[in-house]
Structure formats: C-alpha cells, structure tokens
Amino acid sequence: MARAVEFVTRRRGASGSGRGWHWTDIFTWVWLVGGLFIMFAPAAWLTLSSFKTPAALSEFPPTLLPYVTETVKIAGNDKPLPLYDVTLPDGKTARLVELRRVGTIAQMVDPASPETVIKVNIKDRKPVQKLHFETSNYTEPFVHFDFLRYLWNSVFVTVTATLITLLVNSMAAFALSKYQFRGQNAVLIVIVGTLMVPLAVIMVPLYSVVSSLGLLDTLWGVILPTVATPTGVFLLRQYMLTIPDELIDAARMDKASEWQIYWRIVLPLSAPALAVLAIFSVVWRWNDFLWPLIVLSRSSLYTLQVGLNVYSGQLNVQWHFILAMTVVTMIPVVLVFVFLQRFIARGIATSGLK
C-alpha cells in the first residue's frame, strides 16, 4: 500500500530532484483527475439517483445525494405534510408546514399552533431536507413486477449465446489459421469486412430468416443470429497463429483426428483468447436491447433490458424504478471486468487485436 501511495504521489520536480512541482506533474494530475471524473461521475450519479424518490428526481436544480423533505403529522390531515423554513415579512425565520398551495401563495401553519394560517410566497421558503435512501426502488420491482423472470431470461440468453459463440468462432478461427486452402485470405477479408455493416442494414433480412425458421417470440431467436461474430473469429485466429504447427503435425502423426486436435490441443492453448471473447460476449449479450425488442413480443420472454420498458408508460415514466434496475443490470458486467480484467489485457496484447 505504501508503494502504491508513493507511486501515485511521485513528482518529477525541479531538475529531477523530486521537490516542488513541474508543469508536467500538474498536467498529469489534471488529465488523470479529469478522466476519472468523466468516467465515474455518470455511474456515481446513476447509483445515488437510484435511491431517490420520484419527487426528489423531479427537483430543480438537481442534487447529487438523495434528499427528501421532512414531514410532520398535523391534526385533521390524513397524510404527513411537508416542512419548510420560511422567511417572514419581519425578517425572522420560522419552521412551518404547508397545508395547501394556490399558485405562488402557500397556506402554512406552525406545527405548534395549527389554528393560525399564514400565507407565504413560495420564493420565501426553503424545504427542510434530510438524507434518505429509498430502498423500495430496489425491492418493489421484485415483488410487484416479474423482474426475476427477466433476470433469468437474460442469464439464459447470455450464457447460452456465449457458449455457442466460443464454439462456432473457435472452429472458424481454427480453420482459417491452421488450414491452407484457396481463397483463405478472401474469406477472412469478407468476415472482417462485415464489421463495417451496421445492424440496421441486415435487420430486415435477418428478421425474415428468423421468421421463416419459426424462431420469432422465442429466446432461441435472440440467441442464434448473434453467435457468429467477426470480432471473435479475428481475435481467435490471430491468437491461434501463434500456436506452433509442429504440435498439430505431431498429433496427426499420432493418428489424432482433426476434432481431437481442435478439442484437446488448440482450444486449451487458446484459453486466454477464449476468456477475452467470453468477456466480450457476456457484455454484448447482457446489454443487447434492439434485437430482443424486435424478436420478442411476450412479456414472459423479455430480457432485462427490454423488461425495463414496463416502467415507461405513455403518460408516466417511473424513473426511480428504471434507475434502480439499471444499477442492478450493471452489477454482472462490473463484476466481470473487476475479476477478469487481467484476461482482457493479456488476451488483447497476445492476439494482435488493436
């Protein structure tokens, strides 16, 4: 820990002495702090806002922390009423409760003597707020909505699509890296060239194919069209090129079949690149929204990203639920990067992917 602190606080200093600040030290700190803020500020705002009440989310100007207006129970009223610090005409400050509001004039009373009504301009008052985390934003979707079903659908789609992606892409990469045939480079160029084709171009023909196969409104209709990825084929091919051909020749001399060579030799040696592709596939499938939205029509088959639409009505958007469930959907992806980030760096460095 001490070495980490020393490394972070190390300065170039004047004439390399380490004392004082060099302009490069200042520039580096501004650059790093600015980058840190740009990357993590939206995530911090999202997480803190997910604990806000609907009223707190609609406040202007917005606040970073989840505050709520304190309330007081007044005799004769069924619900607790909001509490405000009011500046009176004589300049004194009083803590009053709002009974009702008409335009810019609020009728307020002192909680100690609610019989006397005081009319106050809303610009002369300020709500009394306290820090409050609305945990029901996370619990209610699991109780009143079928959120667990959406979660299971996303897990099934992500895991199944990732496994099939690893199998299909690794087989294609094995053929392109270890076999010599006419048109090999042309096939690779065509595969990589599909990276430049946007989804909107192939969406209609892809929908027609899925419909013809009877896969509409099924989870397999979401999984199968996305299992062959040009990025995965290119990444695995570049890594498999580093595997010595002598190993494969020796296996063939020992009467090993092509499937045994692929399954017992090439795949185990390609584990770092497979780990990288698995991480990418999990992120792609977990965050996919457009294609599941097109294919699925039954709410019982919705994935998490599509299921979040149930909180968006024609006249009302339940932002507090959307923000909370968005945080929930981020957790698996964050955990993948936290625990497997070393595989990402090592796999990209050794596979030639730039």
C-alpha positions in Angstrom: 0.0 0.0 0.0 2.8 2.4 0.9 4.4 1.7 -2.5 1.2 2.4 -4.3 0.8 5.8 -2.5 4.4 6.6 -3.2 3.9 5.9 -6.9 0.7 7.9 -7.2 2.1 10.9 -5.4 5.5 10.8 -7.1 6.5 14.0 -8.8 9.1 14.9 -11.4 10.0 18.0 -9.5 12.5 20.7 -10.4 15.7 19.3 -12.1 14.6 15.8 -11.2 15.1 16.3 -7.5 11.5 15.4 -6.7 11.0 18.6 -4.8 8.4 21.1 -6.0 6.0 20.8 -8.9 7.0 20.5 -12.5 4.4 21.6 -15.2 4.2 18.0 -16.4 3.1 17.0 -12.8 0.3 19.5 -12.9 -0.8 18.5 -16.4 -0.7 14.8 -15.5 -2.8 15.3 -12.4 -5.4 17.4 -14.2 -5.6 14.9 -17.0 -6.0 11.9 -14.7 -8.5 13.6 -12.3 -10.5 14.9 -15.3 -10.6 11.4 -16.9 -11.5 9.8 -13.6 -14.4 12.3 -13.2 -15.7 11.8 -16.8 -15.7 8.0 -16.5 -17.1 7.6 -13.0 -19.3 10.7 -12.4 -22.2 9.3 -14.5 -22.1 6.0 -12.7 -22.0 7.7 -9.3 -24.9 9.9 -10.3 -26.9 6.9 -11.5 -26.3 4.9 -8.3 -27.1 7.8 -6.0 -30.2 8.8 -8.0 -31.5 5.2 -7.9 -32.1 5.8 -4.2 -34.2 9.0 -4.7 -37.9 9.3 -4.5 -39.9 10.4 -7.6 -40.3 13.9 -6.0 -36.6 14.2 -5.5 -35.9 13.2 -9.1 -38.1 16.0 -10.3 -36.5 18.7 -8.2 -34.6 21.5 -9.9 -31.8 22.2 -9.5 -31.0 18.5 -9.1 -28.9 17.3 -6.2 -26.3 14.5 -6.1 -27.3 12.9 -2.8 -30.8 11.5 -2.2 -32.6 14.1 -0.1 -36.3 14.1 1.0 -38.4 16.8 2.5 -39.1 16.3 6.2 -42.8 15.9 7.0 -44.9 16.5 10.1 -48.2 15.0 11.1 -50.9 17.7 11.7 -54.2 17.0 13.4 -57.1 16.9 10.9 -54.9 15.7 8.0 -54.6 12.1 6.9 -51.1 12.4 5.4 -47.9 14.0 6.9 -47.3 17.5 5.5 -44.0 18.9 4.2 -41.9 21.1 6.4 -40.3 24.4 5.3 -38.0 27.1 6.7 -39.9 30.3 6.0 -38.6 33.9 6.0 -41.4 36.0 7.5 -42.1 39.7 6.5 -40.3 41.0 9.6 -37.1 39.1 8.6 -37.5 36.3 11.2 -37.3 32.6 10.2 -39.9 30.1 11.2 -40.4 26.4 10.5 -43.9 26.0 9.1 -45.9 23.2 7.5 -47.7 23.6 4.1 -51.4 22.9 4.2 -52.1 23.7 0.6 -50.8 25.8 -2.3 -52.6 28.1 -4.7 -50.4 29.4 -7.4 -47.4 31.1 -5.9 -49.1 31.5 -2.5 -48.9 28.7 0.1 -51.1 28.4 3.1 -48.9 27.3 6.0 -49.2 26.8 9.7 -47.0 26.4 12.7 -46.9 22.8 13.9 -47.2 24.0 17.5 -50.3 26.1 16.8 -52.0 24.8 13.6 -55.1 27.0 14.1 -53.4 30.1 12.6 -52.9 30.1 8.9 -50.1 32.1 7.4 -49.9 33.0 3.7 -46.4 32.7 2.3 -44.9 33.3 -1.1 -43.2 30.2 -2.3 -40.0 32.2 -3.0 -39.7 33.0 0.7 -39.4 29.4 1.8 -37.0 26.5 1.6 -37.8 22.9 2.3 -36.3 21.2 5.3 -34.5 18.2 3.8 -32.8 15.1 5.2 -30.7 12.4 3.7 -32.8 9.4 2.9 -32.1 6.2 0.8 -35.3 4.9 -0.8 -34.6 1.2 -0.8 -38.1 0.3 -2.0 -36.9 1.3 -5.5 -35.0 -2.0 -5.5 -37.4 -4.2 -3.6 -40.7 -3.3 -5.3 -39.8 -4.4 -8.8 -39.0 -7.9 -7.5 -42.3 -8.0 -5.5 -44.8 -6.3 -7.9 -43.2 -7.0 -11.3 -41.9 -10.1 -12.9 -38.3 -8.9 -12.6 -36.9 -12.3 -11.6 -38.3 -13.8 -14.9 -36.5 -11.0 -16.8 -33.3 -11.8 -14.9 -33.5 -15.5 -15.7 -34.1 -14.8 -19.4 -31.1 -12.6 -19.6 -28.9 -15.1 -17.8 -30.1 -17.9 -20.1 -29.5 -15.8 -23.3 -26.1 -14.6 -22.1 -24.7 -17.9 -21.0 -26.1 -20.0 -23.9 -25.1 -17.4 -26.6 -21.6 -17.1 -25.1 -21.0 -20.9 -25.1 -22.2 -21.2 -28.7 -20.2 -18.2 -29.7 -17.0 -19.7 -28.3 -17.6 -23.0 -30.1 -18.6 -21.5 -33.5 -16.0 -18.8 -33.6 -13.1 -21.0 -32.4 -13.9 -23.6 -35.1 -13.9 -20.9 -37.8 -10.7 -19.5 -36.4 -9.0 -22.9 -36.3 -9.8 -23.5 -40.0 -8.6 -20.0 -41.0 -5.4 -20.3 -39.0 -4.2 -23.9 -39.4 -5.6 -25.0 -42.8 -4.3 -23.9 -46.2 -6.9 -23.6 -49.0 -7.7 -21.4 -52.0 -9.5 -18.2 -51.1 -8.4 -18.3 -47.5 -7.5 -14.6 -47.4 -10.6 -13.7 -49.3 -12.8 -15.4 -46.7 -11.0 -13.6 -43.9 -11.4 -10.3 -45.6 -15.1 -10.9 -46.1 -15.5 -11.9 -42.4 -13.7 -8.9 -41.1 -15.4 -6.6 -43.7 -18.8 -7.4 -42.1 -17.7 -5.3 -39.1 -18.4 -2.3 -41.3 -22.0 -3.4 -42.0 -24.4 -1.8 -39.4 -27.2 -3.8 -37.8 -29.8 -1.6 -39.4 -28.8 -2.8 -42.9 -29.3 -6.5 -42.1 -32.2 -6.2 -39.7 -35.0 -6.8 -42.2 -33.4 -9.9 -43.9 -32.4 -11.2 -40.5 -35.9 -10.9 -39.2 -37.2 -12.7 -42.3 -34.8 -15.6 -41.8 -35.8 -15.9 -38.1 -39.5 -15.7 -39.0 -39.1 -18.4 -41.7 -37.4 -20.7 -39.2 -40.2 -20.2 -36.7 -38.0 -18.6 -34.1 -40.0 -15.5 -33.6 -41.0 -14.8 -30.0 -38.5 -17.4 -28.6 -35.3 -17.0 -26.8 -33.5 -19.0 -29.4 -34.5 -16.3 -31.9 -32.5 -13.9 -29.8 -29.5 -16.3 -29.3 -28.8 -17.9 -32.7 -28.5 -14.9 -35.0 -25.7 -13.4 -32.8 -23.4 -16.3 -32.2 -21.1 -15.8 -35.2 -19.2 -12.6 -34.6 -16.4 -11.4 -37.0 -14.6 -9.8 -34.0 -14.4 -13.2 -32.3 -13.2 -15.0 -35.4 -10.5 -12.4 -36.0 -9.4 -12.4 -32.4 -9.1 -16.2 -32.1 -7.4 -16.5 -35.5 -4.7 -14.1 -34.6 -4.1 -16.0 -31.3 -4.1 -19.4 -32.9 -1.5 -18.3 -35.4 1.0 -18.2 -32.5 0.4 -21.9 -31.8 3.3 -23.9 -33.4 2.2 -26.0 -36.4 4.6 -28.7 -35.2 2.3 -29.6 -32.4 -0.5 -30.2 -34.9 1.8 -32.2 -37.2 2.9 -34.4 -34.3 -0.7 -35.0 -33.3 -1.5 -36.1 -36.8 1.4 -38.5 -36.8 0.0 -40.0 -33.6 -3.3 -40.7 -35.6 -5.2 -37.9 -33.8 -8.4 -36.8 -35.7 -8.9 -33.2 -36.7 -11.6 -32.9 -34.0 -9.2 -34.2 -31.3 -6.5 -31.8 -32.5 -9.0 -28.9 -32.2 -10.6 -30.0 -28.9 -7.5 -31.3 -27.0 -4.7 -29.2 -28.3 -5.8 -25.9 -29.9 -8.7 -25.0 -27.5 -6.6 -25.5 -24.3 -3.8 -23.4 -25.7 -6.2 -20.7 -26.8 -7.6 -20.3 -23.3 -6.5 -16.6 -22.8 -8.1 -15.5 -26.1 -11.2 -17.5 -25.4 -11.5 -15.8 -22.0 -11.4 -12.4 -23.7 -14.0 -13.4 -26.2 -16.2 -14.8 -23.4 -16.0 -11.5 -21.6 -16.9 -9.5 -24.7 -19.7 -11.9 -25.5 -21.2 -11.5 -22.0 -21.1 -7.7 -22.2 -22.7 -7.8 -25.7 -25.5 -10.2 -24.9 -26.3 -8.8 -21.5 -26.6 -5.2 -22.8 -28.4 -6.1 -26.1 -31.7 -4.2 -26.4 -32.7 -3.7 -30.0 -32.7 -7.3 -31.3 -34.6 -8.8 -28.3 -37.1 -5.9 -28.6 -37.7 -6.9 -32.3 -37.9 -10.6 -31.8 -39.8 -10.9 -28.5 -43.4 -9.9 -28.1 -44.5 -11.9 -25.0 -43.6 -10.2 -21.7 -42.7 -13.5 -20.1 -39.7 -13.8 -22.5 -38.4 -10.3 -22.1 -34.7 -9.8 -21.1 -33.7 -7.3 -18.5 -33.0 -4.5 -21.0 -36.4 -4.9 -22.7 -38.2 -5.5 -19.4 -37.2 -2.1 -18.2 -39.7 -0.7 -20.7 -42.5 -1.8 -18.4 -41.7 1.2 -16.3 -42.2 3.6 -19.2 -45.8 4.3 -19.8 -47.4 6.6 -22.4 -48.1 9.3 -19.8 -45.9 8.3 -16.9 -42.3 7.2 -16.6 -41.2 5.6 -13.4 -37.7 6.9 -13.3 -36.9 5.7 -9.8 -37.6 2.1 -10.8 -35.7 2.5 -14.1 -32.6 3.9 -12.4 -32.6 1.2 -9.7 -33.0 -1.7 -12.1 -30.4 -0.2 -14.4 -27.9 -0.4 -11.5 -28.9 -4.0 -11.0 -28.2 -4.8 -14.7 -24.8 -3.1 -14.4 -23.6 -5.3 -11.5 -22.8 -8.5 -13.5 -20.9 -6.6 -16.1 -18.9 -4.7 -13.5 -18.1 -7.9 -11.7 -16.9 -9.5 -14.9 -14.5 -6.6 -15.5 -13.3 -6.5 -11.9 -12.4 -10.2 -11.6 -11.4 -10.9 -15.2 -9.7 -7.7 -16.3 -6.2 -9.3 -16.4 -7.5 -11.7 -19.0 -8.7 -8.8 -21.1 -5.3 -7.1 -21.1 -3.3 -10.3 -21.7 -5.7 -11.6 -24.4 -5.8 -8.4 -26.4 -2.0 -8.0 -26.1 -1.3 -11.5 -27.3 -4.0 -11.8 -30.0 -2.9 -8.9 -32.1 -6.2 -7.0 -31.8 -5.7 -3.3 -31.9 
